[in-house]
Amino acid sequence: MPTDNASLPDSAPTVAKRSRRKSARPSEIVEAALQVFVEKGFAATRVEEVARYAGVAKATVFVYFPTKEALFKAVVRAKIVDPLAGFKDHAAAHTGSTRDLIMRALHEWWTRIGGTKAGGISKLMMQEAKRFPELANFYQSEVLSPATELMAEILQRGVNRGELRQIDIPHTVMSIMSSLLFLSMWSQSYGLDRPFCGEILSPQAFIDHQINLLFSGIELKGSVSCA
């Protein structure tokens, strides 16, 4: 008959596993919420569905996120705000050309946000912003404003270094962001594997083409950039 001490090693892994599971719950709930929000929209999403998708009780969701609005904000911060903040650090440390920096910014945005499930958040906000002005204000302050400000800083960097002409920076920023929004909306609405309009759309080729068009208009020809 085994002693009490002999049974202790078997119980330790169970405790550790439960501890890891509990610490992982917020991120698992956020991941589940992203799937449901993008599929259903904000208004139609029910916390019960998120809980079922995450494999937890509805009450467990409310332990970490007291309201559906708080859950949505957590999704936006984890899936969009954090990646944008990470790229801001990369942009500050960049020593190459402004063209290369914009190229990197747009491709990284697609890889980390636009081409993922998180790309559906933009579509959701365009559809439901008027119905939920508090969430629209949140999205404006934590996503849109920082993103446009960062791109404006990158463009101003190019002007200051003699790489770009004196340009209308706010409208140039909107031109860049509108092309990204189109790409994300197209992907979420139609998918990228079917040629609804012309050939199958390649995100990487599309981004490269947009940058070529952009720089054909704003690049200062024959200039030498300064570090």
C-alpha positions, 0 to 999 in steps of 0.5 A: 500500500503506497504511503502518503509521501509516495503520492506527492510527486503525482499531485505536483504536476496537476497543481502546476498544470492548473496554475498555468491554465489559470494564468493563460485564461485571459489570453485564451478568452481574448483570442476567443473573443476576437474570433466571435467579434469578427464573425458576429460583429460587436452588437451581435456578439454574446458573452456566452458564445465567447465563453463557449469558444474559450472553453470556460464558464460565462462567469469566468469571462466576467472575472477578467472582463467585467463588460463586453465593452471591456472585453472588446477593448482588451482584444483591440489592445492585445491584437492591434495596439501592442503590435503598433507600439512595437513597431514604433520602437523599430521606427525610432531605431531605423537608420536606413531610407524613409522608403525602406521604413515605409515598406517595412511598416506596411508589410509588417502591418499586413503580417501582424495585423491586416492579414490576421483575424485582427484585420476584421476589427477595422471592418467591424468599426466601420460598420458599427462605430455610429451605434457605439460612439464610446467604442469609436472614440476608444478606437480613435484614441488608441489605434487611429490617432497613434497610427496616423501620427506615426506615419506622419512622423515617418513622412516628416523624417523623409522631408527633413532628410531631403528624401521627399518633397514638401508634401501635404502630410495629412492627406498623404497619410490618409492615402497610405492608410486608405490603401491598407484599409482597402486591402484588409476589407477586401481580404475580410469580405471576399478573401484573397484566393478568388479573383472577384476583380481581375487577377487574384490579389497578392497582398505583398505585390499590392503593397509594393505597388502602392509604395511605388505609386506613392514614391513616384509622386512624393520622392525628391528626384536626384536628392541625397538623403542625410542621416 
